[in-house]
Amino acid sequence: QVQLQESGPGLVKPSQTLSLTCTVSGDSISSGSYYWSWIRQPAGKGLEWIGRISTSGSTNYNPSLKSRVTISVDTSMKQFSLKLSSVTAADTAVYYCARVADYYYFAMDVWGQGTTVTVSS
Amino acid sequence: SYELTQPPSVSVSPGQTARITCSGDALPKQYACWYQQKPGQAPVLVIYKDSERPSGIPERFSGSSSGTTVTLTISGVQAEDEADYYCQAADSSGSYEVFGTGTKVTVL
């Protein structure tokens, strides 16, 4: 059964770059049926889609974050990553990684447990 | 930017039917899906392609679409259905995804 696990620093200073990695286990990351996505959720608020990447490296980003976001994939390591630059307190949130299945019409069918990132000096 | 609008809250008695709407201009062009999120947990996919249920999701969860609105219906609501629910769909060009504003379902 496929599982996703987020990892990375829980505390990032303002103006620095937030870096998170999602490790995929139990299935291939290279299947053409899947994309890999990042989502975040500030405490007590709703979900915000950050972006997604295909196994070939094609990306789509949230227009409101596009200038600061980079998502990359390393199929050999079965990982995909998120970098968010110039962070502020507004970027404090629980960050989730998720699998996007084309047979589910681009719905996210498997999610990581989430990791909390706080932006503070 | 594109938005999907949901009612903030829906209250329902056990055994009754809860209906949650999600409105957006691109919904006639793009399929929507729905997630259930309980406190402290990651979201769970309950409906995809407007009305299809993934395996393992109870039959009491159903979805429908009409024009610019999609609806999640929970028939015979149970206490365990108390959660936040989010719709998700792409913008009209399919360039990016958007989540709805979220609806808190309270089982009275």
Interface residues (C-beta under 8 A of the other chain):
Chain A: S37 I39 G46 L47 E48 W49 G51 R52 N60 Y61 N62 P63 S64 Y96 Y104 Y105 F106 A107 M108 D109 W111 G112 Q113 G114
Chain B: S1 Y31 C33 Y35 Q37 A42 P43 V44 L45 Y48 K49 P54 Y86 Q88 A90 S95 Y96 E97 V98 F99 G100 T101 G102
